[in-house]
């Protein structure tokens, strides 16, 4: 138990403003979850099999996911068996501790700021995800946060299948004040990525963020396309990309799980960003995705503002969720 006391009593690793934004962004999820939880314990004084069965339903309906829910229930069952008697008034605290413990085991992203590996220059981040999940917006907000942290950033508009995608990224580049490399709609995405890295090297840039097409109708074509983009980039920067970031829309709940399955099968995803957590009751999806895919959630979107993309701090997330 000392492990959890240490976590929750430790000094906050995010600013007070970021914490307030996180709290506000999770309000809908928290309100929905605890209203359901209140019904579970109504009229009950002890955590028994009936309470656990209903809690399982609450977690699944909160988009935590079946497999992750079963893990959480199993952990709580063990606590109940060890302690002999667990009152329903303790359920909130136990849930908080067990979910934090689960995230500690499965999410290895311990970054608290927008930073990059110092030995990688330029650090190349390739961003994937279906249309509509907030991919381009996430790239723009990332560029802003990286620039704010003192890095020189270059964007590459390699989603050449939609003119709107190129134009939208241009708007973000202008807004943030970073250079962008783009070609005409229909151009070869690998060619754009190649030109972007060449430009970045010439400019002595610190970070390159490459946008890619948000199509998922044919996994084989997607795999081939992303493989080609990677291969061509490596002609300029030998070990590029250093990370492949998959952007998922948290408000879609279980659909985000399916997208994660598809993209992790099509390419080697190394980190995740979960967007649109504000205004949705499906914030539990972050817990399930963190657990199920064993891929670190690096960033979460908790608002529409340019600064509302945050580095995902698992303990701050749980703290806000159960606050």
C-alpha positions as CSV (number, residue, x, y, z in Angstrom):
1,X,0.0,0.0,0.0
2,X,3.0,2.3,0.5
3,X,3.4,2.3,-3.2
4,X,0.1,4.1,-3.7
5,X,0.5,6.4,-0.8
6,X,3.8,7.5,-2.3
7,X,2.2,8.1,-5.7
8,X,-0.7,10.1,-4.6
9,X,1.0,12.2,-1.9
10,X,4.0,13.0,-4.2
11,X,4.4,16.5,-5.6
12,X,2.4,17.1,-8.8
13,X,4.4,16.7,-12.0
14,X,2.1,18.9,-14.1
15,X,1.3,22.6,-13.6
16,X,-1.7,23.8,-11.8
17,X,-3.2,25.1,-15.0
18,X,-2.7,21.8,-16.8
19,X,-4.2,20.0,-13.8
20,X,-7.3,22.2,-14.0
21,X,-7.6,21.6,-17.7
22,X,-7.3,17.8,-17.1
23,X,-9.9,17.9,-14.4
24,X,-12.3,19.9,-16.6
25,X,-11.6,17.6,-19.6
26,X,-12.5,14.5,-17.6
27,X,-15.7,16.0,-16.0
28,X,-18.2,14.2,-18.3
29,X,-16.4,10.8,-18.0
30,X,-16.2,11.2,-14.2
31,X,-19.8,12.3,-13.8
32,X,-21.1,9.4,-15.9
33,X,-18.9,6.8,-14.1
34,X,-19.7,7.9,-10.6
35,X,-23.4,8.2,-11.2
36,X,-23.3,4.5,-12.3
37,X,-21.1,3.6,-9.4
38,X,-23.5,5.2,-6.9
39,X,-26.2,2.9,-8.1
40,X,-23.9,-0.1,-7.7
41,X,-23.4,0.5,-3.9
42,X,-26.9,1.9,-3.2
43,X,-28.3,0.1,-0.1
44,X,-25.1,-2.0,0.2
45,X,-22.6,-1.8,3.0
46,X,-20.2,-4.6,1.9
47,X,-18.4,-5.3,-1.4
48,X,-19.8,-8.8,-2.3
49,X,-20.3,-10.8,-5.5
50,X,-23.3,-8.8,-6.5
51,X,-21.5,-5.5,-6.1
52,X,-18.6,-6.8,-8.2
53,X,-20.9,-8.1,-10.9
54,X,-22.5,-4.7,-11.2
55,X,-19.1,-2.9,-11.0
56,X,-18.0,-5.1,-14.0
57,X,-21.0,-3.8,-16.0
58,X,-20.1,-0.2,-15.0
59,X,-16.5,-0.5,-16.2
60,X,-17.4,-2.1,-19.5
61,X,-20.2,0.4,-20.1
62,X,-17.6,3.1,-19.4
63,X,-15.5,1.8,-22.3
64,X,-12.7,0.4,-20.2
65,X,-12.9,-2.7,-22.3
66,X,-13.8,-6.3,-21.3
67,X,-10.2,-7.7,-20.8
68,X,-9.0,-4.7,-18.8
69,X,-12.3,-4.8,-16.7
70,X,-11.7,-8.4,-15.9
71,X,-8.2,-7.6,-14.7
72,X,-9.5,-4.8,-12.4
73,X,-12.3,-7.0,-11.0
74,X,-9.8,-9.8,-10.3
75,X,-7.5,-7.4,-8.4
76,X,-10.4,-6.1,-6.3
77,X,-11.6,-9.7,-5.6
78,X,-8.1,-10.4,-4.3
79,X,-8.2,-7.4,-2.1
80,X,-11.7,-8.4,-0.8
81,X,-10.5,-11.9,-0.1
82,X,-7.4,-10.7,1.8
83,X,-9.2,-8.1,3.9
84,X,-12.2,-10.3,4.6
85,X,-14.5,-7.4,4.9
86,X,-14.4,-4.4,2.5
87,X,-17.1,-1.7,2.9
88,X,-18.7,-0.1,-0.1
89,X,-17.4,3.2,1.2
90,X,-13.9,2.0,0.4
91,X,-14.6,0.9,-3.2
92,X,-13.7,4.3,-4.7
93,X,-10.2,4.3,-3.0
94,X,-9.6,0.6,-4.0
95,X,-10.6,1.2,-7.6
96,X,-8.3,4.2,-7.8
97,X,-5.4,2.3,-6.4
98,X,-5.9,-0.8,-8.6
99,X,-6.3,1.2,-11.8
100,X,-3.2,3.2,-11.0
101,X,-1.3,0.0,-10.4
102,X,-2.5,-1.5,-13.7
103,X,-1.4,1.6,-15.6
104,X,2.0,1.6,-13.8
105,X,2.6,-1.9,-15.1
106,X,1.5,-1.3,-18.7
107,X,2.3,2.3,-19.6
108,X,6.0,3.0,-19.7
109,X,5.9,6.6,-20.8
110,X,7.2,8.6,-17.8
111,X,7.7,11.9,-19.6
112,X,6.2,14.9,-17.9
113,X,7.2,17.5,-20.5
114,X,7.3,17.8,-24.3
115,X,10.8,16.6,-24.9
116,X,12.7,14.4,-27.4
117,X,15.7,12.0,-27.2
118,X,18.8,14.2,-27.2
119,X,20.8,11.8,-29.3
120,X,18.3,12.0,-32.2
121,X,18.6,15.0,-34.6
122,X,16.4,15.5,-36.3
123,X,13.9,13.5,-34.3
124,X,11.4,12.1,-36.8
125,X,7.8,11.5,-35.7
126,X,5.5,9.8,-38.2
127,X,1.8,10.3,-37.4
128,X,-0.9,7.8,-38.4
129,X,-4.7,7.6,-37.8
130,X,-8.0,7.6,-39.7
131,X,-9.6,10.8,-40.9
132,X,-11.6,12.6,-38.3
133,X,-9.8,11.6,-35.2
134,X,-8.0,14.9,-34.8
135,X,-4.8,13.8,-36.4
136,X,-3.9,17.1,-38.1
137,X,-5.0,19.1,-35.1
138,X,-2.8,16.9,-32.9
139,X,0.2,17.5,-35.2
140,X,-0.4,21.3,-35.0
141,X,-0.7,21.2,-31.2
142,X,2.4,19.1,-30.9
143,X,4.3,21.5,-33.1
144,X,3.2,24.3,-30.9
145,X,4.2,22.5,-27.7
146,X,7.6,21.5,-29.1
147,X,8.3,25.0,-30.4
148,X,7.3,26.4,-27.0
149,X,9.8,24.0,-25.4
150,X,12.5,25.5,-27.6
151,X,12.8,23.1,-30.5
152,X,12.9,23.9,-34.2
153,X,10.1,22.0,-35.9
154,X,9.4,21.2,-39.5
155,X,6.1,19.7,-40.7
156,X,5.6,17.4,-43.7
157,X,2.2,17.2,-45.4
158,X,2.4,13.6,-46.6
159,X,-1.4,13.0,-46.5
160,X,-1.6,13.9,-50.2
161,X,-4.9,12.1,-50.9
162,X,-7.0,15.0,-49.6
163,X,-6.4,18.6,-50.5
164,X,-8.2,19.5,-47.2
165,X,-5.6,17.7,-45.2
166,X,-2.7,19.6,-46.8
167,X,-4.5,22.9,-46.4
168,X,-5.4,22.2,-42.8
169,X,-1.8,21.4,-42.0
170,X,-0.7,24.6,-43.7
171,X,-3.1,26.6,-41.5
172,X,-1.6,25.0,-38.4
173,X,2.0,25.6,-39.7
174,X,1.1,29.3,-40.2
175,X,-0.6,29.5,-36.8
176,X,2.3,28.0,-34.9
177,X,4.9,29.7,-37.0
178,X,6.8,26.6,-38.3
179,X,7.9,25.7,-41.8
180,X,6.0,23.1,-43.8
181,X,6.9,21.0,-46.8
182,X,4.0,20.2,-49.1
183,X,3.3,19.2,-52.7
184,X,0.2,19.0,-54.8
185,X,-2.7,16.7,-53.9
186,X,-2.1,13.2,-55.4
187,X,1.7,13.5,-55.0
188,X,3.7,10.5,-53.8
189,X,3.6,10.6,-49.9
190,X,7.1,9.1,-49.8
191,X,8.4,11.9,-52.0
192,X,6.9,14.5,-49.6
193,X,8.5,12.7,-46.6
194,X,11.9,12.6,-48.4
195,X,11.8,16.3,-49.3
196,X,10.7,17.2,-45.7
197,X,13.6,15.4,-44.1
198,X,16.1,16.9,-46.6
199,X,14.7,20.3,-45.8
200,X,14.9,19.6,-42.0
201,X,18.5,18.5,-42.2
202,X,19.5,21.6,-44.2
203,X,17.7,23.8,-41.6
204,X,19.3,21.9,-38.7
205,X,15.8,21.2,-37.4
206,X,15.3,19.4,-34.1
207,X,12.0,17.7,-34.9
208,X,10.2,16.6,-38.0
209,X,6.5,15.6,-37.8
210,X,5.2,13.7,-40.9
211,X,1.4,13.6,-41.5
212,X,0.2,10.5,-43.4
213,X,-3.0,9.5,-45.1
214,X,-5.9,8.6,-42.8
215,X,-7.2,5.6,-44.8
216,X,-8.0,2.2,-43.4
217,X,-10.2,0.6,-46.1
218,X,-7.4,-1.8,-47.1
219,X,-4.8,-2.9,-44.5
220,X,-2.4,-4.3,-47.1
221,X,-2.3,-1.0,-49.1
222,X,-1.9,1.0,-45.9
223,X,1.0,-1.3,-44.8
224,X,2.7,-1.0,-48.2
225,X,2.3,2.8,-48.2
226,X,3.7,3.3,-44.7
227,X,6.5,0.9,-45.3
228,X,7.5,2.8,-48.4
229,X,7.4,6.2,-46.6
230,X,9.7,4.7,-43.9
231,X,12.1,3.3,-46.4
232,X,12.4,6.5,-48.3
233,X,12.9,8.6,-45.1
234,X,15.8,6.3,-44.1
235,X,17.7,7.4,-47.2
236,X,18.0,10.8,-45.5
237,X,17.9,9.9,-41.8
238,X,19.1,6.4,-41.3
239,X,16.9,5.3,-38.4
240,X,13.8,7.3,-39.2
241,X,11.1,7.4,-38.1
242,X,12.1,7.3,-34.5
243,X,8.5,7.0,-33.4
244,X,5.2,6.2,-35.0
245,X,2.3,8.0,-33.2
246,X,-1.2,6.6,-33.7
247,X,-3.9,9.2,-33.0
248,X,-7.2,7.8,-31.7
249,X,-10.5,9.6,-31.0
250,X,-11.4,8.8,-27.4
251,X,-15.0,9.9,-27.9
252,X,-15.6,6.9,-30.2
253,X,-15.0,4.4,-27.3
254,X,-14.8,0.8,-28.5
255,X,-14.2,2.0,-32.1
256,X,-10.9,3.4,-30.9
257,X,-9.9,-0.1,-29.8
258,X,-10.7,-1.4,-33.3
259,X,-8.6,1.3,-35.0
260,X,-5.7,0.5,-32.7
261,X,-5.9,-3.1,-33.7
262,X,-5.9,-2.3,-37.4
263,X,-3.1,0.2,-37.3
264,X,-0.8,-1.9,-35.0
265,X,-1.3,-4.7,-37.5
266,X,-0.4,-2.5,-40.4
267,X,2.6,-0.7,-39.0
268,X,4.9,-0.6,-36.0
269,X,3.1,1.9,-33.7
270,X,5.3,3.0,-30.9
271,X,3.1,5.5,-29.0
272,X,-0.4,6.8,-28.9
273,X,-2.3,10.0,-28.6
274,X,-6.0,9.9,-27.4
275,X,-7.9,13.0,-28.4
276,X,-11.3,14.5,-27.7
277,X,-11.6,13.3,-24.1
278,X,-13.3,16.6,-23.2
279,X,-17.1,16.5,-23.6
280,X,-17.3,12.7,-23.7
281,X,-18.2,10.2,-21.1
282,X,-15.8,7.6,-22.7
283,X,-12.6,8.6,-20.9
284,X,-12.3,5.1,-19.6
285,X,-11.1,4.1,-23.0
286,X,-7.6,5.5,-22.1
287,X,-7.3,2.9,-19.3
288,X,-8.3,0.0,-21.6
289,X,-6.1,1.1,-24.5
290,X,-3.1,1.6,-22.2
291,X,-3.5,-1.9,-20.8
292,X,-4.5,-3.8,-23.9
293,X,-2.0,-2.6,-26.5
294,X,1.1,-2.4,-24.3
295,X,2.0,0.8,-26.2
296,X,2.5,3.9,-24.2
297,X,-0.1,6.7,-24.4
298,X,2.2,9.7,-24.8
299,X,-0.4,12.5,-25.2
300,X,-4.1,13.1,-24.5
301,X,-6.4,15.8,-25.8
302,X,-8.5,17.4,-23.1
303,X,-9.8,20.5,-24.8
304,X,-10.0,22.5,-28.0
305,X,-7.4,25.1,-27.1
306,X,-3.9,25.0,-28.6
307,X,-2.4,24.2,-25.2
308,X,-5.0,21.5,-24.4
309,X,-2.8,18.6,-25.7
310,X,-1.0,17.2,-22.7
311,X,1.7,14.7,-22.0
312,X,-0.2,11.8,-20.5
313,X,0.7,11.4,-16.9
314,X,-1.0,8.1,-15.8
315,X,-1.1,9.0,-12.1
316,X,-2.4,12.5,-12.6
317,X,-5.0,11.1,-15.0
318,X,-6.2,8.6,-12.3
319,X,-6.1,11.3,-9.7
320,X,-8.3,13.6,-11.8
321,X,-10.7,10.8,-12.7
322,X,-11.3,9.9,-9.0
323,X,-11.0,13.4,-7.6
